[in-house]
Amino acid sequence: MSKTLLHLVFGGHLDDPTTLDFQDTENLDIIGIYPNNAEAMKAWRSASQAHVDDAHMKYVIVHMHRMLDPETGAETEA
C-alpha cells in the first residue's frame, strides 16, 4: 500500500495573472483534497479548462503533505 500524500486543489480570481494574489479569499473555489498528485492533476486540469477564457482565474495544487511533514513530505509519485 502506498503512502497517502494529500494535495489541495483550489482557485480564484487574481489581481494580476502573473502573481498568486487572489482578489477575494473568502470566495475561493475549493475543488477538493486528493490522496495523490495524479488525482489532484486531473481535478486541477478540469477546473482550469472550465475557466480557460478567463486570464485572471487561476487554479493551483498545494502539496499539503509537504507542509504537514516537511522532512519526509517529498513527492515520491509520478
mmJSON file of the N, C-alpha and C atoms, coordinates in Angstrom:
{"data_MODEL":{"atom_site":{
"group_PDB":["ATOM","ATOM","ATOM","ATOM","ATOM","ATOM","ATOM","ATOM","ATOM","ATOM","ATOM","ATOM","ATOM","ATOM","ATOM","ATOM","ATOM","ATOM","ATOM","ATOM","ATOM","ATOM","ATOM","ATOM","ATOM","ATOM","ATOM","ATOM","ATOM","ATOM","ATOM","ATOM","ATOM","ATOM","ATOM","ATOM","ATOM","ATOM","ATOM","ATOM","ATOM","ATOM","ATOM","ATOM","ATOM","ATOM","ATOM","ATOM","ATOM","ATOM","ATOM","ATOM","ATOM","ATOM","ATOM","ATOM","ATOM","ATOM","ATOM","ATOM","ATOM","ATOM","ATOM","ATOM","ATOM","ATOM","ATOM","ATOM","ATOM","ATOM","ATOM","ATOM","ATOM","ATOM","ATOM","ATOM","ATOM","ATOM","ATOM","ATOM","ATOM","ATOM","ATOM","ATOM","ATOM","ATOM","ATOM","ATOM","ATOM","ATOM","ATOM","ATOM","ATOM","ATOM","ATOM","ATOM","ATOM","ATOM","ATOM","ATOM","ATOM","ATOM","ATOM","ATOM","ATOM","ATOM","ATOM","ATOM","ATOM","ATOM","ATOM","ATOM","ATOM","ATOM","ATOM","ATOM","ATOM","ATOM","ATOM","ATOM","ATOM","ATOM","ATOM","ATOM","ATOM","ATOM","ATOM","ATOM","ATOM","ATOM","ATOM","ATOM","ATOM","ATOM","ATOM","ATOM","ATOM","ATOM","ATOM","ATOM","ATOM","ATOM","ATOM","ATOM","ATOM","ATOM","ATOM","ATOM","ATOM","ATOM","ATOM","ATOM","ATOM","ATOM","ATOM","ATOM","ATOM","ATOM","ATOM","ATOM","ATOM","ATOM","ATOM","ATOM","ATOM","ATOM","ATOM","ATOM","ATOM","ATOM","ATOM","ATOM","ATOM","ATOM","ATOM","ATOM","ATOM","ATOM","ATOM","ATOM","ATOM","ATOM","ATOM","ATOM","ATOM","ATOM","ATOM","ATOM","ATOM","ATOM","ATOM","ATOM","ATOM","ATOM","ATOM","ATOM","ATOM","ATOM","ATOM","ATOM","ATOM","ATOM","ATOM","ATOM","ATOM","ATOM","ATOM","ATOM","ATOM","ATOM","ATOM","ATOM","ATOM","ATOM","ATOM","ATOM","ATOM","ATOM","ATOM","ATOM","ATOM","ATOM","ATOM","ATOM","ATOM","ATOM","ATOM","ATOM","ATOM","ATOM","ATOM","ATOM","ATOM","ATOM"],
"id":[1,2,3,4,5,6,7,8,9,10,11,12,13,14,15,16,17,18,19,20,21,22,23,24,25,26,27,28,29,30,31,32,33,34,35,36,37,38,39,40,41,42,43,44,45,46,47,48,49,50,51,52,53,54,55,56,57,58,59,60,61,62,63,64,65,66,67,68,69,70,71,72,73,74,75,76,77,78,79,80,81,82,83,84,85,86,87,88,89,90,91,92,93,94,95,96,97,98,99,100,101,102,103,104,105,106,107,108,109,110,111,112,113,114,115,116,117,118,119,120,121,122,123,124,125,126,127,128,129,130,131,132,133,134,135,136,137,138,139,140,141,142,143,144,145,146,147,148,149,150,151,152,153,154,155,156,157,158,159,160,161,162,163,164,165,166,167,168,169,170,171,172,173,174,175,176,177,178,179,180,181,182,183,184,185,186,187,188,189,190,191,192,193,194,195,196,197,198,199,200,201,202,203,204,205,206,207,208,209,210,211,212,213,214,215,216,217,218,219,220,221,222,223,224,225,226,227,228,229,230,231,232,233,234],
"type_symbol":["N","C","C","N","C","C","N","C","C","N","C","C","N","C","C","N","C","C","N","C","C","N","C","C","N","C","C","N","C","C","N","C","C","N","C","C","N","C","C","N","C","C","N","C","C","N","C","C","N","C","C","N","C","C","N","C","C","N","C","C","N","C","C","N","C","C","N","C","C","N","C","C","N","C","C","N","C","C","N","C","C","N","C","C","N","C","C","N","C","C","N","C","C","N","C","C","N","C","C","N","C","C","N","C","C","N","C","C","N","C","C","N","C","C","N","C","C","N","C","C","N","C","C","N","C","C","N","C","C","N","C","C","N","C","C","N","C","C","N","C","C","N","C","C","N","C","C","N","C","C","N","C","C","N","C","C","N","C","C","N","C","C","N","C","C","N","C","C","N","C","C","N","C","C","N","C","C","N","C","C","N","C","C","N","C","C","N","C","C","N","C","C","N","C","C","N","C","C","N","C","C","N","C","C","N","C","C","N","C","C","N","C","C","N","C","C","N","C","C","N","C","C","N","C","C","N","C","C","N","C","C","N","C","C"],
"label_atom_id":["N","CA","C","N","CA","C","N","CA","C","N","CA","C","N","CA","C","N","CA","C","N","CA","C","N","CA","C","N","CA","C","N","CA","C","N","CA","C","N","CA","C","N","CA","C","N","CA","C","N","CA","C","N","CA","C","N","CA","C","N","CA","C","N","CA","C","N","CA","C","N","CA","C","N","CA","C","N","CA","C","N","CA","C","N","CA","C","N","CA","C","N","CA","C","N","CA","C","N","CA","C","N","CA","C","N","CA","C","N","CA","C","N","CA","C","N","CA","C","N","CA","C","N","CA","C","N","CA","C","N","CA","C","N","CA","C","N","CA","C","N","CA","C","N","CA","C","N","CA","C","N","CA","C","N","CA","C","N","CA","C","N","CA","C","N","CA","C","N","CA","C","N","CA","C","N","CA","C","N","CA","C","N","CA","C","N","CA","C","N","CA","C","N","CA","C","N","CA","C","N","CA","C","N","CA","C","N","CA","C","N","CA","C","N","CA","C","N","CA","C","N","CA","C","N","CA","C","N","CA","C","N","CA","C","N","CA","C","N","CA","C","N","CA","C","N","CA","C","N","CA","C","N","CA","C","N","CA","C","N","CA","C","N","CA","C","N","CA","C","N","CA","C"],
"label_alt_id":[null,null,null,null,null,null,null,null,null,null,null,null,null,null,null,null,null,null,null,null,null,null,null,null,null,null,null,null,null,null,null,null,null,null,null,null,null,null,null,null,null,null,null,null,null,null,null,null,null,null,null,null,null,null,null,null,null,null,null,null,null,null,null,null,null,null,null,null,null,null,null,null,null,null,null,null,null,null,null,null,null,null,null,null,null,null,null,null,null,null,null,null,null,null,null,null,null,null,null,null,null,null,null,null,null,null,null,null,null,null,null,null,null,null,null,null,null,null,null,null,null,null,null,null,null,null,null,null,null,null,null,null,null,null,null,null,null,null,null,null,null,null,null,null,null,null,null,null,null,null,null,null,null,null,null,null,null,null,null,null,null,null,null,null,null,null,null,null,null,null,null,null,null,null,null,null,null,null,null,null,null,null,null,null,null,null,null,null,null,null,null,null,null,null,null,null,null,null,null,null,null,null,null,null,null,null,null,null,null,null,null,null,null,null,null,null,null,null,null,null,null,null,null,null,null,null,null,null,null,null,null,null,null,null],
"label_comp_id":["MET","MET","MET","SER","SER","SER","LYS","LYS","LYS","THR","THR","THR","LEU","LEU","LEU","LEU","LEU","LEU","HIS","HIS","HIS","LEU","LEU","LEU","VAL","VAL","VAL","PHE","PHE","PHE","GLY","GLY","GLY","GLY","GLY","GLY","HIS","HIS","HIS","LEU","LEU","LEU","ASP","ASP","ASP","ASP","ASP","ASP","PRO","PRO","PRO","THR","THR","THR","THR","THR","THR","LEU","LEU","LEU","ASP","ASP","ASP","PHE","PHE","PHE","GLN","GLN","GLN","ASP","ASP","ASP","THR","THR","THR","GLU","GLU","GLU","ASN","ASN","ASN","LEU","LEU","LEU","ASP","ASP","ASP","ILE","ILE","ILE","ILE","ILE","ILE","GLY","GLY","GLY","ILE","ILE","ILE","TYR","TYR","TYR","PRO","PRO","PRO","ASN","ASN","ASN","ASN","ASN","ASN","ALA","ALA","ALA","GLU","GLU","GLU","ALA","ALA","ALA","MET","MET","MET","LYS","LYS","LYS","ALA","ALA","ALA","TRP","TRP","TRP","ARG","ARG","ARG","SER","SER","SER","ALA","ALA","ALA","SER","SER","SER","GLN","GLN","GLN","ALA","ALA","ALA","HIS","HIS","HIS","VAL","VAL","VAL","ASP","ASP","ASP","ASP","ASP","ASP","ALA","ALA","ALA","HIS","HIS","HIS","MET","MET","MET","LYS","LYS","LYS","TYR","TYR","TYR","VAL","VAL","VAL","ILE","ILE","ILE","VAL","VAL","VAL","HIS","HIS","HIS","MET","MET","MET","HIS","HIS","HIS","ARG","ARG","ARG","MET","MET","MET","LEU","LEU","LEU","ASP","ASP","ASP","PRO","PRO","PRO","GLU","GLU","GLU","THR","THR","THR","GLY","GLY","GLY","ALA","ALA","ALA","GLU","GLU","GLU","THR","THR","THR","GLU","GLU","GLU","ALA","ALA","ALA"],
"label_asym_id":["A","A","A","A","A","A","A","A","A","A","A","A","A","A","A","A","A","A","A","A","A","A","A","A","A","A","A","A","A","A","A","A","A","A","A","A","A","A","A","A","A","A","A","A","A","A","A","A","A","A","A","A","A","A","A","A","A","A","A","A","A","A","A","A","A","A","A","A","A","A","A","A","A","A","A","A","A","A","A","A","A","A","A","A","A","A","A","A","A","A","A","A","A","A","A","A","A","A","A","A","A","A","A","A","A","A","A","A","A","A","A","A","A","A","A","A","A","A","A","A","A","A","A","A","A","A","A","A","A","A","A","A","A","A","A","A","A","A","A","A","A","A","A","A","A","A","A","A","A","A","A","A","A","A","A","A","A","A","A","A","A","A","A","A","A","A","A","A","A","A","A","A","A","A","A","A","A","A","A","A","A","A","A","A","A","A","A","A","A","A","A","A","A","A","A","A","A","A","A","A","A","A","A","A","A","A","A","A","A","A","A","A","A","A","A","A","A","A","A","A","A","A","A","A","A","A","A","A","A","A","A","A","A","A"],
"label_entity_id":["1","1","1","1","1","1","1","1","1","1","1","1","1","1","1","1","1","1","1","1","1","1","1","1","1","1","1","1","1","1","1","1","1","1","1","1","1","1","1","1","1","1","1","1","1","1","1","1","1","1","1","1","1","1","1","1","1","1","1","1","1","1","1","1","1","1","1","1","1","1","1","1","1","1","1","1","1","1","1","1","1","1","1","1","1","1","1","1","1","1","1","1","1","1","1","1","1","1","1","1","1","1","1","1","1","1","1","1","1","1","1","1","1","1","1","1","1","1","1","1","1","1","1","1","1","1","1","1","1","1","1","1","1","1","1","1","1","1","1","1","1","1","1","1","1","1","1","1","1","1","1","1","1","1","1","1","1","1","1","1","1","1","1","1","1","1","1","1","1","1","1","1","1","1","1","1","1","1","1","1","1","1","1","1","1","1","1","1","1","1","1","1","1","1","1","1","1","1","1","1","1","1","1","1","1","1","1","1","1","1","1","1","1","1","1","1","1","1","1","1","1","1","1","1","1","1","1","1","1","1","1","1","1","1"],
"label_seq_id":[1,1,1,2,2,2,3,3,3,4,4,4,5,5,5,6,6,6,7,7,7,8,8,8,9,9,9,10,10,10,11,11,11,12,12,12,13,13,13,14,14,14,15,15,15,16,16,16,17,17,17,18,18,18,19,19,19,20,20,20,21,21,21,22,22,22,23,23,23,24,24,24,25,25,25,26,26,26,27,27,27,28,28,28,29,29,29,30,30,30,31,31,31,32,32,32,33,33,33,34,34,34,35,35,35,36,36,36,37,37,37,38,38,38,39,39,39,40,40,40,41,41,41,42,42,42,43,43,43,44,44,44,45,45,45,46,46,46,47,47,47,48,48,48,49,49,49,50,50,50,51,51,51,52,52,52,53,53,53,54,54,54,55,55,55,56,56,56,57,57,57,58,58,58,59,59,59,60,60,60,61,61,61,62,62,62,63,63,63,64,64,64,65,65,65,66,66,66,67,67,67,68,68,68,69,69,69,70,70,70,71,71,71,72,72,72,73,73,73,74,74,74,75,75,75,76,76,76,77,77,77,78,78,78],
"pdbx_PDB_ins_code":[null,null,null,null,null,null,null,null,null,null,null,null,null,null,null,null,null,null,null,null,null,null,null,null,null,null,null,null,null,null,null,null,null,null,null,null,null,null,null,null,null,null,null,null,null,null,null,null,null,null,null,null,null,null,null,null,null,null,null,null,null,null,null,null,null,null,null,null,null,null,null,null,null,null,null,null,null,null,null,null,null,null,null,null,null,null,null,null,null,null,null,null,null,null,null,null,null,null,null,null,null,null,null,null,null,null,null,null,null,null,null,null,null,null,null,null,null,null,null,null,null,null,null,null,null,null,null,null,null,null,null,null,null,null,null,null,null,null,null,null,null,null,null,null,null,null,null,null,null,null,null,null,null,null,null,null,null,null,null,null,null,null,null,null,null,null,null,null,null,null,null,null,null,null,null,null,null,null,null,null,null,null,null,null,null,null,null,null,null,null,null,null,null,null,null,null,null,null,null,null,null,null,null,null,null,null,null,null,null,null,null,null,null,null,null,null,null,null,null,null,null,null,null,null,null,null,null,null,null,null,null,null,null,null],
"Cartn_x":[0.852,0.0,0.892,0.594,1.417,0.979,1.906,1.662,0.737,-0.22,-1.123,-0.413,-0.388,0.232,-0.858,-1.387,-2.531,-2.192,-3.12,-2.986,-4.308,-4.236,-5.404,-5.438,-6.608,-6.792,-7.817,-7.42,-8.336,-7.968,-8.86,-8.597,-9.412,-9.15,-9.871,-9.36,-9.983,-9.577,-8.36,-7.432,-6.202,-6.257,-5.569,-5.411,-4.556,-3.493,-2.538,-2.235,-2.479,-2.293,-0.857,0.103,1.487,1.849,0.872,1.115,0.118,0.201,-0.788,-1.539,-1.794,-2.541,-4.023,-4.74,-6.156,-6.971,-7.964,-8.795,-9.686,-10.356,-11.381,-11.163,-10.36,-10.015,-11.198,-12.234,-13.407,-14.275,-14.031,-14.826,-13.966,-12.905,-12.078,-12.89,-12.594,-13.259,-12.44,-12.876,-12.182,-12.674,-11.795,-12.166,-12.148,-11.096,-11.068,-9.668,-9.616,-8.358,-8.236,-7.063,-6.845,-5.682,-5.73,-4.74,-3.413,-3.339,-2.079,-2.042,-0.862,-0.661,-1.445,-1.558,-2.264,-3.734,-4.389,-5.799,-5.934,-5.005,-5.032,-4.849,-3.957,-3.732,-4.991,-5.709,-6.967,-7.961,-8.109,-9.047,-8.601,-7.3,-6.755,-6.99,-6.691,-6.846,-8.302,-9.218,-10.641,-11.108,-10.734,-11.142,-10.495,-9.242,-8.537,-9.15,-9.455,-10.057,-11.439,-12.171,-13.508,-13.446,-12.278,-12.122,-11.024,-10.774,-9.661,-9.781,-10.977,-11.17,-11.01,-10.793,-10.652,-9.199,-8.426,-6.996,-6.708,-7.675,-7.471,-7.909,-8.391,-8.803,-7.675,-7.235,-6.126,-6.435,-6.089,-6.201,-4.806,-4.622,-3.324,-3.473,-2.358,-2.273,-1.318,-1.783,-0.94,-0.595,0.686,1.157,1.099,-0.067,-0.29,0.654,1.0,1.875,3.243,3.665,4.948,4.862,3.7,3.524,3.319,2.637,2.363,3.606,4.474,5.68,6.812,7.403,8.395,9.641,10.009,11.229,11.049,9.856,9.644,8.527,8.07,6.938,7.315,8.493,8.923,7.997,7.827,6.999,7.674,6.961,7.523,6.706,5.766,4.882,5.092,4.517,4.635,3.677],
"Cartn_y":[-1.186,0.0,1.241,2.168,3.373,4.417,5.275,6.34,7.393,7.857,8.915,10.259,10.992,12.311,13.318,14.016,14.894,16.118,16.447,17.597,18.363,19.673,20.553,21.265,21.271,21.979,23.084,24.32,25.443,26.519,27.486,28.582,29.802,30.846,32.095,33.148,34.308,35.419,36.125,36.474,37.142,38.622,39.429,40.846,40.986,40.202,40.219,38.766,38.346,36.944,36.431,37.323,36.87,36.615,36.777,36.57,35.549,35.317,34.485,35.323,36.588,37.482,37.381,36.554,36.334,37.533,37.922,39.098,38.905,37.782,37.571,36.213,36.184,34.906,34.248,35.006,34.414,33.643,33.827,33.137,32.312,31.712,30.826,29.598,29.07,27.864,26.658,26.027,24.873,23.637,23.045,21.873,20.623,20.448,19.297,18.933,17.894,17.335,15.939,15.627,14.377,13.592,12.255,11.402,11.263,11.796,11.695,12.773,12.971,14.021,13.754,12.509,12.181,12.601,12.298,12.684,14.203,14.844,16.305,16.947,16.391,16.936,16.826,15.719,15.567,16.656,16.87,17.878,19.28,19.549,20.852,21.123,20.128,20.276,20.548,19.826,20.01,21.413,21.869,23.199,24.285,24.116,25.109,25.205,24.066,24.063,24.709,24.564,25.163,26.694,27.257,28.713,29.219,28.497,28.809,30.205,30.724,32.034,33.215,32.934,33.991,34.041,34.988,35.077,35.39,35.918,36.269,35.166,34.043,32.909,31.891,31.484,30.538,29.465,28.232,27.099,26.603,26.146,25.689,24.367,23.661,22.461,22.767,22.562,22.733,21.338,21.068,19.778,19.807,19.475,19.564,18.653,17.516,16.577,17.203,18.125,18.807,19.785,20.376,21.292,20.514,19.374,18.579,17.859,17.457,16.71,17.146,18.337,18.881,18.017,17.237,16.425,15.189,14.598,13.376,13.538,14.761,15.002,15.121,14.668,14.76,13.954,14.436,13.769,12.474,11.354,10.06,9.385,10.103,9.516,10.174,9.586,10.129,11.269],
"Cartn_z":[0.0,0.0,0.0,-0.891,-0.997,0.025,0.362,1.327,0.725,1.518,1.068,1.172,0.07,0.013,-0.366,0.624,0.405,-0.444,-1.352,-2.246,-2.262,-2.108,-2.144,-3.489,-4.128,-5.399,-5.169,-5.48,-5.354,-6.365,-6.521,-7.452,-7.116,-7.885,-7.705,-8.664,-8.592,-9.446,-8.85,-9.726,-9.32,-9.666,-8.865,-9.197,-10.448,-10.499,-11.609,-11.967,-13.2,-13.567,-13.466,-13.237,-13.09,-11.626,-10.716,-9.288,-8.738,-7.447,-6.751,-5.715,-6.04,-5.159,-5.508,-4.753,-5.023,-4.574,-5.403,-5.13,-3.904,-3.819,-2.795,-2.137,-1.088,-0.464,0.25,0.522,1.166,0.176,-1.11,-2.123,-3.075,-2.55,-3.375,-3.771,-4.927,-5.422,-4.947,-3.854,-3.301,-4.055,-4.853,-5.644,-4.771,-3.967,-3.071,-2.628,-1.798,-1.31,-1.887,-2.423,-3.15,-2.541,-2.641,-1.977,-2.711,-3.918,-4.664,-5.746,-6.293,-7.281,-8.571,-8.972,-10.22,-10.153,-9.032,-8.88,-8.782,-8.092,-7.984,-9.35,-10.159,-11.509,-12.369,-12.259,-13.015,-12.617,-11.314,-10.818,-11.226,-11.099,-11.483,-12.972,-13.799,-15.251,-15.62,-14.998,-15.279,-14.889,-13.696,-13.236,-14.097,-14.424,-15.254,-16.641,-17.239,-18.575,-18.576,-17.482,-17.396,-17.376,-17.04,-16.963,-17.889,-18.956,-19.851,-20.488,-20.627,-21.261,-20.299,-19.018,-18.016,-17.545,-18.09,-17.794,-16.328,-15.607,-14.202,-13.245,-13.771,-12.943,-12.959,-11.776,-11.697,-10.665,-11.005,-10.09,-9.762,-8.529,-8.073,-7.305,-7.205,-6.378,-5.237,-4.018,-2.83,-2.32,-2.186,-1.7,-0.169,0.36,1.803,2.587,2.024,2.721,2.996,2.161,2.376,3.546,3.75,4.87,6.172,6.089,7.283,7.791,6.872,7.245,6.323,6.554,5.634,5.445,6.459,6.354,5.486,5.518,4.729,3.711,3.47,2.572,1.106,0.736,-0.658,-1.554,-2.752,-3.753,-4.165,-4.043,-4.417,-5.498,-6.068,-7.063,-8.416,-9.429,-10.797,-11.001],
"occupancy":[1.0,1.0,1.0,1.0,1.0,1.0,1.0,1.0,1.0,1.0,1.0,1.0,1.0,1.0,1.0,1.0,1.0,1.0,1.0,1.0,1.0,1.0,1.0,1.0,1.0,1.0,1.0,1.0,1.0,1.0,1.0,1.0,1.0,1.0,1.0,1.0,1.0,1.0,1.0,1.0,1.0,1.0,1.0,1.0,1.0,1.0,1.0,1.0,1.0,1.0,1.0,1.0,1.0,1.0,1.0,1.0,1.0,1.0,1.0,1.0,1.0,1.0,1.0,1.0,1.0,1.0,1.0,1.0,1.0,1.0,1.0,1.0,1.0,1.0,1.0,1.0,1.0,1.0,1.0,1.0,1.0,1.0,1.0,1.0,1.0,1.0,1.0,1.0,1.0,1.0,1.0,1.0,1.0,1.0,1.0,1.0,1.0,1.0,1.0,1.0,1.0,1.0,1.0,1.0,1.0,1.0,1.0,1.0,1.0,1.0,1.0,1.0,1.0,1.0,1.0,1.0,1.0,1.0,1.0,1.0,1.0,1.0,1.0,1.0,1.0,1.0,1.0,1.0,1.0,1.0,1.0,1.0,1.0,1.0,1.0,1.0,1.0,1.0,1.0,1.0,1.0,1.0,1.0,1.0,1.0,1.0,1.0,1.0,1.0,1.0,1.0,1.0,1.0,1.0,1.0,1.0,1.0,1.0,1.0,1.0,1.0,1.0,1.0,1.0,1.0,1.0,1.0,1.0,1.0,1.0,1.0,1.0,1.0,1.0,1.0,1.0,1.0,1.0,1.0,1.0,1.0,1.0,1.0,1.0,1.0,1.0,1.0,1.0,1.0,1.0,1.0,1.0,1.0,1.0,1.0,1.0,1.0,1.0,1.0,1.0,1.0,1.0,1.0,1.0,1.0,1.0,1.0,1.0,1.0,1.0,1.0,1.0,1.0,1.0,1.0,1.0,1.0,1.0,1.0,1.0,1.0,1.0,1.0,1.0,1.0,1.0,1.0,1.0,1.0,1.0,1.0,1.0,1.0,1.0],
"B_iso_or_equiv":[0.0,0.0,0.0,0.0,0.0,0.0,0.0,0.0,0.0,0.0,0.0,0.0,0.0,0.0,0.0,0.0,0.0,0.0,0.0,0.0,0.0,0.0,0.0,0.0,0.0,0.0,0.0,0.0,0.0,0.0,0.0,0.0,0.0,0.0,0.0,0.0,0.0,0.0,0.0,0.0,0.0,0.0,0.0,0.0,0.0,0.0,0.0,0.0,0.0,0.0,0.0,0.0,0.0,0.0,0.0,0.0,0.0,0.0,0.0,0.0,0.0,0.0,0.0,0.0,0.0,0.0,0.0,0.0,0.0,0.0,0.0,0.0,0.0,0.0,0.0,0.0,0.0,0.0,0.0,0.0,0.0,0.0,0.0,0.0,0.0,0.0,0.0,0.0,0.0,0.0,0.0,0.0,0.0,0.0,0.0,0.0,0.0,0.0,0.0,0.0,0.0,0.0,0.0,0.0,0.0,0.0,0.0,0.0,0.0,0.0,0.0,0.0,0.0,0.0,0.0,0.0,0.0,0.0,0.0,0.0,0.0,0.0,0.0,0.0,0.0,0.0,0.0,0.0,0.0,0.0,0.0,0.0,0.0,0.0,0.0,0.0,0.0,0.0,0.0,0.0,0.0,0.0,0.0,0.0,0.0,0.0,0.0,0.0,0.0,0.0,0.0,0.0,0.0,0.0,0.0,0.0,0.0,0.0,0.0,0.0,0.0,0.0,0.0,0.0,0.0,0.0,0.0,0.0,0.0,0.0,0.0,0.0,0.0,0.0,0.0,0.0,0.0,0.0,0.0,0.0,0.0,0.0,0.0,0.0,0.0,0.0,0.0,0.0,0.0,0.0,0.0,0.0,0.0,0.0,0.0,0.0,0.0,0.0,0.0,0.0,0.0,0.0,0.0,0.0,0.0,0.0,0.0,0.0,0.0,0.0,0.0,0.0,0.0,0.0,0.0,0.0,0.0,0.0,0.0,0.0,0.0,0.0,0.0,0.0,0.0,0.0,0.0,0.0,0.0,0.0,0.0,0.0,0.0,0.0],
"pdbx_formal_charge":[null,null,null,null,null,null,null,null,null,null,null,null,null,null,null,null,null,null,null,null,null,null,null,null,null,null,null,null,null,null,null,null,null,null,null,null,null,null,null,null,null,null,null,null,null,null,null,null,null,null,null,null,null,null,null,null,null,null,null,null,null,null,null,null,null,null,null,null,null,null,null,null,null,null,null,null,null,null,null,null,null,null,null,null,null,null,null,null,null,null,null,null,null,null,null,null,null,null,null,null,null,null,null,null,null,null,null,null,null,null,null,null,null,null,null,null,null,null,null,null,null,null,null,null,null,null,null,null,null,null,null,null,null,null,null,null,null,null,null,null,null,null,null,null,null,null,null,null,null,null,null,null,null,null,null,null,null,null,null,null,null,null,null,null,null,null,null,null,null,null,null,null,null,null,null,null,null,null,null,null,null,null,null,null,null,null,null,null,null,null,null,null,null,null,null,null,null,null,null,null,null,null,null,null,null,null,null,null,null,null,null,null,null,null,null,null,null,null,null,null,null,null,null,null,null,null,null,null,null,null,null,null,null,null],
"auth_seq_id":[1,1,1,2,2,2,3,3,3,4,4,4,5,5,5,6,6,6,7,7,7,8,8,8,9,9,9,10,10,10,11,11,11,12,12,12,13,13,13,14,14,14,15,15,15,16,16,16,17,17,17,18,18,18,19,19,19,20,20,20,21,21,21,22,22,22,23,23,23,24,24,24,25,25,25,26,26,26,27,27,27,28,28,28,29,29,29,30,30,30,31,31,31,32,32,32,33,33,33,34,34,34,35,35,35,36,36,36,37,37,37,38,38,38,39,39,39,40,40,40,41,41,41,42,42,42,43,43,43,44,44,44,45,45,45,46,46,46,47,47,47,48,48,48,49,49,49,50,50,50,51,51,51,52,52,52,53,53,53,54,54,54,55,55,55,56,56,56,57,57,57,58,58,58,59,59,59,60,60,60,61,61,61,62,62,62,63,63,63,64,64,64,65,65,65,66,66,66,67,67,67,68,68,68,69,69,69,70,70,70,71,71,71,72,72,72,73,73,73,74,74,74,75,75,75,76,76,76,77,77,77,78,78,78],
"auth_comp_id":["MET","MET","MET","SER","SER","SER","LYS","LYS","LYS","THR","THR","THR","LEU","LEU","LEU","LEU","LEU","LEU","HIS","HIS","HIS","LEU","LEU","LEU","VAL","VAL","VAL","PHE","PHE","PHE","GLY","GLY","GLY","GLY","GLY","GLY","HIS","HIS","HIS","LEU","LEU","LEU","ASP","ASP","ASP","ASP","ASP","ASP","PRO","PRO","PRO","THR","THR","THR","THR","THR","THR","LEU","LEU","LEU","ASP","ASP","ASP","PHE","PHE","PHE","GLN","GLN","GLN","ASP","ASP","ASP","THR","THR","THR","GLU","GLU","GLU","ASN","ASN","ASN","LEU","LEU","LEU","ASP","ASP","ASP","ILE","ILE","ILE","ILE","ILE","ILE","GLY","GLY","GLY","ILE","ILE","ILE","TYR","TYR","TYR","PRO","PRO","PRO","ASN","ASN","ASN","ASN","ASN","ASN","ALA","ALA","ALA","GLU","GLU","GLU","ALA","ALA","ALA","MET","MET","MET","LYS","LYS","LYS","ALA","ALA","ALA","TRP","TRP","TRP","ARG","ARG","ARG","SER","SER","SER","ALA","ALA","ALA","SER","SER","SER","GLN","GLN","GLN","ALA","ALA","ALA","HIS","HIS","HIS","VAL","VAL","VAL","ASP","ASP","ASP","ASP","ASP","ASP","ALA","ALA","ALA","HIS","HIS","HIS","MET","MET","MET","LYS","LYS","LYS","TYR","TYR","TYR","VAL","VAL","VAL","ILE","ILE","ILE","VAL","VAL","VAL","HIS","HIS","HIS","MET","MET","MET","HIS","HIS","HIS","ARG","ARG","ARG","MET","MET","MET","LEU","LEU","LEU","ASP","ASP","ASP","PRO","PRO","PRO","GLU","GLU","GLU","THR","THR","THR","GLY","GLY","GLY","ALA","ALA","ALA","GLU","GLU","GLU","THR","THR","THR","GLU","GLU","GLU","ALA","ALA","ALA"],
"auth_asym_id":["A","A","A","A","A","A","A","A","A","A","A","A","A","A","A","A","A","A","A","A","A","A","A","A","A","A","A","A","A","A","A","A","A","A","A","A","A","A","A","A","A","A","A","A","A","A","A","A","A","A","A","A","A","A","A","A","A","A","A","A","A","A","A","A","A","A","A","A","A","A","A","A","A","A","A","A","A","A","A","A","A","A","A","A","A","A","A","A","A","A","A","A","A","A","A","A","A","A","A","A","A","A","A","A","A","A","A","A","A","A","A","A","A","A","A","A","A","A","A","A","A","A","A","A","A","A","A","A","A","A","A","A","A","A","A","A","A","A","A","A","A","A","A","A","A","A","A","A","A","A","A","A","A","A","A","A","A","A","A","A","A","A","A","A","A","A","A","A","A","A","A","A","A","A","A","A","A","A","A","A","A","A","A","A","A","A","A","A","A","A","A","A","A","A","A","A","A","A","A","A","A","A","A","A","A","A","A","A","A","A","A","A","A","A","A","A","A","A","A","A","A","A","A","A","A","A","A","A","A","A","A","A","A","A"],
"auth_atom_id":["N","CA","C","N","CA","C","N","CA","C","N","CA","C","N","CA","C","N","CA","C","N","CA","C","N","CA","C","N","CA","C","N","CA","C","N","CA","C","N","CA","C","N","CA","C","N","CA","C","N","CA","C","N","CA","C","N","CA","C","N","CA","C","N","CA","C","N","CA","C","N","CA","C","N","CA","C","N","CA","C","N","CA","C","N","CA","C","N","CA","C","N","CA","C","N","CA","C","N","CA","C","N","CA","C","N","CA","C","N","CA","C","N","CA","C","N","CA","C","N","CA","C","N","CA","C","N","CA","C","N","CA","C","N","CA","C","N","CA","C","N","CA","C","N","CA","C","N","CA","C","N","CA","C","N","CA","C","N","CA","C","N","CA","C","N","CA","C","N","CA","C","N","CA","C","N","CA","C","N","CA","C","N","CA","C","N","CA","C","N","CA","C","N","CA","C","N","CA","C","N","CA","C","N","CA","C","N","CA","C","N","CA","C","N","CA","C","N","CA","C","N","CA","C","N","CA","C","N","CA","C","N","CA","C","N","CA","C","N","CA","C","N","CA","C","N","CA","C","N","CA","C","N","CA","C","N","CA","C","N","CA","C","N","CA","C","N","CA","C","N","CA","C"],
"pdbx_PDB_model_num":[1,1,1,1,1,1,1,1,1,1,1,1,1,1,1,1,1,1,1,1,1,1,1,1,1,1,1,1,1,1,1,1,1,1,1,1,1,1,1,1,1,1,1,1,1,1,1,1,1,1,1,1,1,1,1,1,1,1,1,1,1,1,1,1,1,1,1,1,1,1,1,1,1,1,1,1,1,1,1,1,1,1,1,1,1,1,1,1,1,1,1,1,1,1,1,1,1,1,1,1,1,1,1,1,1,1,1,1,1,1,1,1,1,1,1,1,1,1,1,1,1,1,1,1,1,1,1,1,1,1,1,1,1,1,1,1,1,1,1,1,1,1,1,1,1,1,1,1,1,1,1,1,1,1,1,1,1,1,1,1,1,1,1,1,1,1,1,1,1,1,1,1,1,1,1,1,1,1,1,1,1,1,1,1,1,1,1,1,1,1,1,1,1,1,1,1,1,1,1,1,1,1,1,1,1,1,1,1,1,1,1,1,1,1,1,1,1,1,1,1,1,1,1,1,1,1,1,1,1,1,1,1,1,1]
}}}
